[in-house]
Amino acid sequence: MVWTVYILECSDRTLYTGISPKVEQRIANHEKGKGARYTKGRGPFTLVYTEQKETKGEALKREREIKSLRRKEKLALISESPKPKGR
């Protein structure tokens, strides 16, 4: 199963990083307020970054790496990557 590491831009311009094997379904859950506690009330969301990983462990490791970046570094990562498909 392929896992996706993703970054959402929230309506308040903050960034949220997560992982999921089904990104579109996960974002829909965020939109409904059933996603992470952080995203509750911060929608609508824009998917600004995705990265595919072969295992959940690899995705979790990459998620931690991205979450440890400063906002400026995350924005650079987003601007250097191709635009995600979908949302």
N, C-alpha and C positions, 0 to 999 in steps of 0.2 A: 504494500500500500504506500502510495506517495503522500507525503505530508507537506503542507505549505506553511512557510513562515510568512506572515503578512504584517503590514503596517497600515493602520487606518488613521485618517485625519478626521478628528471629531469636529463638530460644529463650533466648538470654542477654540479651534485651531491647535489643540493638543494632539499628540501622537500616541496611539496605542499599538503595541506589538503583541501578536499572539500566534498560535499555531492551530492547524486543523487539517484533517484529511478531506474535508468538504467545506471549502472557504465560503462559497455562496450561502450555504445553509447556516454557517456560523455567523456571517454578517447579518443575515436575516434575524437570527436570534438576538444579536446585539441591538438591532433596530427595534425589536419587540421588548427590549429591556430584560431579556433572559440570558444575556451574555455575561461578560465579566462585570463585577461590581463597579469597576472604574468607568465603564462605558454607559452605565445607566444614566439616562437623562442628558447624555452628551451628543445624541444623534441629531440630524442624520450624519452618516459617515461616508467618507470617500476612501476607496481602496487605492493607496498610493504606492504600494510596494509588495511584491511577492517573490519568494524564493523557494524552489522545490528541494526537498530532501527525501532520501530513500527510506529512512527509518524515523520513528518517533524520537528516539534518542538523539539522532543528529539534529532534528528540528528543535528539540528542547535546548540543546547546546547552543545552536545558532540564535534562538530567541533570547537566551541569557546574554549572549555577546551583544546583540543589538540593544537590549534593554540597558546595558551598561554604558552605551554611548551617550554623549551629550547631545542635546537637541540639534546643535549645529552639525555634528557628525552624522546624525540620522538624516537630516535634510540633504547633506552631501551624498549619502548613500542612495537616497530616493532620486536625486537629480541625475545621478550617474547610471541609473538602471533603466531598462526599457519600461515603458508604461505597462502596468498589469492589464490583462484581458478581463473582460467582464465589467463589473461595476465601474 
